[in-house]
Amino acid sequence: MVHSAQRVSTREVWGHAVANITPSAMPAVTIALVAVHGGSFTWLAYALVGLVMWLVAVQLGILAKHFPSPGSLFFYLAKALHPVAGLVAGFTMILGYGGALLGAPLLCGLFANTGLHTLFPQAPDLLFPLALATLAIAFLLARRGVEISARWGLWVEWFSLACILLIAVLTLQHFGISDPQQWQLGHLHPPSLLSALVLALLAYGGFETAGNLAAEAEKPQAIPGIMRWAVLLVGLFFAFLAYTETLAFDRLGQSLGNASTPLNAIATAMGDPWLGVVVDLAMATAAFSASIATFNSISRILLSMAGHGVLPHILTRRHLTYGTPVVALYALGVVVLASIVLFWLTHTEILSLIGIFGTFTALGFVLLYALGNLAALRYLFQQRLELRWLSLLITLISLPLLG
């Protein structure tokens, strides 16, 4: 039974899902990957993938409605598709979300350290201590309870998004709003757009983690809607930022695809170096929010899998006061601490390390969403429910892209 102090409001479940998506990373870092292929139609790539991912969210929402569980896709697929599919989903989520958890504290330390050096050039290098502090605070919040950690994650993520939207508005103020080149669809090159679509898909991963809080949500029946709304809102955010950044780089005569930190480059070009500090602060807070959210998500997946006998039973132990899966959280904390120490000892390039962790996460999302489509389709046809033909149509649209 869940402790009453740990009930999570619908708003906090929604914030938990958005924090797992980490939309702030798209305009600050990953958009360049999509822009290499999307060019002037990068916004269209994000919009089209947003539509497809909304359809996937409809499918996963069906599973969340009929099989509410903190194990989310592990439980959904085991019940609706096959127990082996559930096992694959469970371990894929652990590896996929684990990649995000390993990278998030380091990314928070990196951006916080960069912003600090911008303000105080003589400051010592604090990347390692800042990463450790991020890990410690995120762990303590997750151990204290999902309600307080979800609320912290929600407000931190809102702050991060507000910073980035401020920069976007100032960018349009500086460079203008109109960019006819982005609307000339006659110049669209379909093979390049297809490559951009595949890469843009990775920005949406994480919305399904709303299902991990099914046991603690005040209104678990709201979770399917949260999944759909999370995808819709971040999709609008992605398309708007893609349009804005493409416009700015076109005015600068530079290639967005070659920019390692696009927002920082735009801030410098506008002659407002303080905006670069805002970008660093936004990314640091987003990474902190992601640290909390992934601690919450993975610990509940471990709890569910242990409860079904897939993992050692000790992982089902909860904190006596807070009711959180404390053994699972400690296990995760030790693994993340080891990765940070290993990074410090080997002096590894942090962005390369983030790239490796991100690969695990991205591949995991693709597999999970493909299996989720098949599970929803099979369940609806088995039960002869009204939505089965819509599910078939969604599967026929989304599976080729995921493949």
N, C-alpha and C positions, 0 to 999 in steps of 0.2 A: 504493500500500500504506500502511495506517495505522500510524503509529509505535506501538510496543507500549505506551509510557507513556500513550497517549491512549485506551486501552480504557476503556469506561464500564460500570460495574456496572448490574445491573437496578434496584437501588435508586436509583441516580443518574438513570437514564433516567426512572424514575417521578417523581422529584423535579423533573426538567426539565419534564415535562408539567404537573405541579401548579403550578410557578412560572409557566408560560405562562397557565394559567387565572387565576392570582392570586385565589384564593378569599377572601383577606382583604378585598378591595375590596367584596365584597357586603354584609357586615354593617356596614361602616364608612361606605360612601358610597351604593352603588347600590340598596340595598333599598327606599329611599323611592320610587323610580320604580315598583316593582312593587306596593308597599303602597297607592299611590293607587288602584289598581283592585282589588287582592286583598283589602284590608281584613283582616278576621279570618281569612281563608283564604289569606293570603300564603304560609304554610308549605305548603299544599296545592299552590299554583301551582309552587313550587320542586320539590316531590316529584314531581308529574306530569311536569314538564319533564325532571326527572332521569331518569325512566323512559324517556321518548322519546329523550333524548340517549344513554342507555345502549344503546338499540336502534341508534342511528346509529353508536355506537362499535363495535357488533358488525359493522356493514356496513364501516366503514373498517378494522377489524381484519382482515377477509377480504382486502381489497386490500393491506394491509401485509404479510400473510403471503405472498401470491402475487407481489407486486412490491416487495420491500424496496429502498428507495432513500433517500438523504438529501434528495432532492427531494420526498419524500412525495406529497402529492396532485397535484403537477405530473406526476410520473412515473406514479402510479396511474391517473389519468384519461386520460393520453395512451395508455396501453397497454390499458386496459379499456373505455374509452368512445370517444374520438376524439382525435387529436393537437390539434385546435383546442380541445377541452375542457381538455386539459393546459395549453395556453398560457393560457387564461382562468384556470385554477386557479393557475398560477404567478404571474402578475401580480397576481391578487387576493390571494394570500398575501403578496406583497411589500408591497402597499398596506395590507392589513389588519393584518399584524403590524407593518408600519412605523408605523402610527398608534399602536400600543402602545409601540413603541420611542421614538418622538418624545416621547410624554407621560410615560413612566416616570421619567426623570431629574428632570424638572420636578416631578412629583408627590412624588418622594422629597425633593427640596429643600424643597418646600412644607411637608410634614408634619414634617420634621426641624427646620425653622426655627420652626414653630408650637410644637413641644415645647420647643425651646430658650428661646423667649420666655416660656413658661409657668414654666419653672424660673428663668430670669434675665430679668425684665421689661426691664432696662436694656441687654440685649445688642443689638448692631447687627443690621440686616437681612442675613442671610446666605443668603437663598434662592438667589440667582444663583451664588455660590461653591459652595454645597452641591450644586446641580444639576450644575455642571461637575465637581466631585469624583466624583459618582456616575457620570457618563459616563466619566471617566478610569479609575476603578477597574474598572468593568464591562468596558470595552474591553480593558484589560490582562489581566484574567482570561480573557476569551474568546480573546484572542490567545495566551495562555500554553498553553491546551489545554482541550478540552471536559471532560476528567476533573476537573481542579481547579475549573473554573468551575461545572460541574454540582454538584459536592460543596458548594461555597460556596452556590450557589443553594438546594440542598436544606436545609442547616442554617439558613440565613436564613429560608426559608419556614416551616420548622418552628417557629422562634422566634416569627414573626409569628402563626401559627395558635395557638400556645400562649398568647400574650398575650390573644388574642380569646376563646379558650375560658375562660380565667381570669375575664375580665369577665363572660362569660355565666353561669358557675357562681355568681359573687358576686351577679349580678342575680337569679337564681332563689332564692338564699338570702335576699335582701332582700325580694323581692316575693312569694315563694311560687311553687309549681310549677303548681298547678291553674288553668286558665283555661277553663271550660266553653264560653264563647262561641266559641272556636276549633274546637269539635267539633260545633256545631249545624249540620249540613250542610243542614238544612231551610231555613236562611236564605241559602243560597248563591244568588248571582245569576249564572247562566251567562255572559251577555255580558261582565260585568265580569271574571269569572275568565278568559275567553278573552283579554282584553287583557293581564291579568297574566301569562298563560302566554307570550305573545309576548315580553314584556319580560324575563321570567325566563330565557328561552332564552339571552339574551346573556351571562349569568353563566358559562355552561359552556364558552364558546369557548376553544380552545387545547389540549385534551387530545390532539388528533391530532398535535401537534408531537413526540410521542414517536417518530414515524416519521422525523423529521429526523436522528436519531442511529443509523439503521440500519447505517451503515457503520462506526460506532465502538463499537457496543454489544457487550459480551462475549457476550450471548445475544440476537441480533436476533429469534429466534423467540418471545421473551417479549413483544415490543412489542404485539401485539394484546391480550394479557391486561392489559398496563399501561394501555392506553386504556380498557378496560372498568372496571378497578378505580379508575382516577383519577376517572371520572365517578361511579361508585357512592359513593366516599368523600366527594367534595366535595358530592354530592347530599345525603347524610346531614348533613353540616356545614351546608349551606344551610337545610335544613328545620328543624334544631334552632335555628339562630340566628334564623330568621324567627319561629318560635314564641316564643322568648325575648324578642325585641325587641317583638313585637306585644303580648305580655303586659305588659311593662314600661310601654309607652306607654299601654295601656289603664288601668293602675293610676294613671298620672300624669294621666289625663284629657286627653291630647294626641293629635294625629294623627301617626302614624309617617310618613305620606305627605308631611307638611310639614317633616320634619326633614332638614336638610342634612348634619348629622354626628350620626347617631342614637346611636352608642356614647358620644360625648362628652356628649350630653344626658343619657343614662342615668347616666353617672359623676357628673355634676354633681348630678343629682337624688338620688343615694344619699349625697351629702355626702362623696365621696372624690375630690377634684380630682386626686390623683396618678394615678387611673385614666385620666384624660384624657391625661396624658403617656404612659401605657402604650399607649393607642390610637394616638397620634401616632407613637410609636416603632414599633408594629406595622405601621402603614401605610407608614412610611418604609422599613422593612426589606423589606416586600412589594414595594414599587416598585423597590427595588434588585435584588431577586431577579428581578423581571420584566425589568429592563434586561439582566441577564446572559443570561436564557433567550431573549429575543428576538434579541439579538446572535447567539447560537448558531444559532437557527432560521433567520433570514433569510440569514445568510452561507452556510449549507448549501444553501438553496434557490437562491441566486445561483450557487453553485458547480455545482449539478446542471444548472441551465438553461444555463449557459455551456458545460458539458461536452457538452450536446446541441446546441450551435450556435445557441441562441435568443438568448443575450446574448454580449457580447464575450469572447473566449477568455481575456483577461488575468485575468478573475475566477476562473479555475480555478487560479491560482497559489497554492501553499501555502507556509507558513513552513518554511524549511529545517530548523529544529530541532524545532519543535512540530507540524508537519504541519497546522496550521489554515489555513483559507481567508483568508490575510492580506490580499490585495488587496480582497476583498469586505468584510472587517471595516473596513479603512481607509476605503473608500467610505461605508459606513454611519456610521462615526464622524464624518466630515466633514459629512454631512447632519444628523445629530443636533446637532452643535456649532453649525451654522448656525441651526437652529431655536431653540436656547437663546439665542444672541446676538440673534436677531430678537425673541424674547420680551422680552429685557432692553431693547433699543432702543425698542420700541414700547410698553412698559409695559402689555401686554395682560393682561386678567384671566385668571389661570392656569386656573381651573376651566372657563371658557368655551373656552379652548384645548384642554383635556383633553376636553371634550365633542365638539369638532370631530374630534379625532383618534380618539376612541372611536367616532364614527359610521362612519368608514371601516372600523374593525376589526369592528364589529357587522354591517354589511352584508356584509362579506367572509365572515364565518362562515356566514351564512345561505346565500349562494350556494354556498360550498364544500361544505356538508353536503348540500344538495340534489343537486348534481352527483355527490357521493360515493355517495349512495343509488342513483342511476341507473347509475353505473359498476359497482357491485357486482352489481346486479340483472342487467345485460347480460352481464357476464362469467360469472356462475354459470349463466345459461341457455344461453350459448354453449357452455360446457364440460359442460353437463348434470350439474352437481354436486349432491349431495344437499341442500345448504342453499338451493337456488334458491327453493323455495316459502316458506321462512321469510323469505328476503330480500324476496320479493314482498309478504308481509304487513307487514314492517317498513316498506317503502317506502310502502305505502298508508296507514300510520298517520302516519309522520313527514313526508311531503312536504306534505300540506295545512297542517300547523302551520308548517313552514318557509316555505311560500308566503305 
